Amino acid sequence: MLENNLTAVIEIILLGFQISQELEIFIFCLLLVIYCGTICGNLLIITLVSTSKNLHTPMYFFISQLSITDILVITDIVPNMLHVLLNNGATITFVGCITQLYFLGASESVECFLLAVMSYDRYVAICKPLHYNVIMKSGHCVILTIICWVFGFSIVLIYIITIAKLNYCGPNIIDHLFCDFVPFLELACSDTYIVHLEVYLLSIPLLLIPITIIVVSYTCIVLAILRISSSTGRQKAFSTCSSHLIVVSLFFWTIFSIYVVPTKGQLSIISKIISLLYTVFTPFFNPIIYSLRNKDFIKAIKKHVIRM
């Protein structure tokens, strides 16, 4: 009997927003448009970087890798979320929930590492311009990218396996839009101390190291920019990293808002809206920030339009 109880949860109910049907239809249409726009925008960046010779540089290569992670994040979350909204709540299998949680965590982890590598790239470009082509050779960029992907998917796999081994004997209802770490862990009826300990320990390579690299890199960048005598030179140097700085700020602000800031006593609707920021809106804004603020991307788009 005990064994049956411990294996009782084979599917999980996602409640969604639990609001009026008219508002749910509006949110459904909004998310559908954002999803299509995100996929098209990021695929456009990947295509342009792959086909345009003037975009065959380390910075744009890393941007294309960032676009891949954005596609993974939003594709992992939004299709099932649309199903939840359309049906005013829906069920997902236990294995499906674990899988969704894994790919979300892995994709976000890879993005953390990529943002750190991109900040280092900007540091070398501004602070060590004469050595840039030697330090950021194409082979080195590929190796750094592989490390980001391998570390991201491997580290998250450690605590996902631990989470999957916990006992889930009910309830099986998550008051959320998708399978996220905090609400999913609340379903466990066994001790979650080990999982929390693993998360805290793994946050060192996942968050603290990338954030340290980003802070140190931009501190050096700012100091280097301040030493430039002409205002035109300072503006040009800052423009090369301003887009990346905006993306970094947007990404880490939303991550810290949902995972680091205490959520006890916080309304579930607020938690759901914040979760939408980093799973849906951040991947949507990233290609806009990089393309509209970048002359090279605009030139590449114009060339492709003329060819068509």
Order of alpha helices (4+ residues) and beta strands (2+ residues): alpha-beta-alpha-alpha-beta-alpha-alpha-alpha-beta-alpha-alpha-alpha-alpha-alpha-alpha-alpha
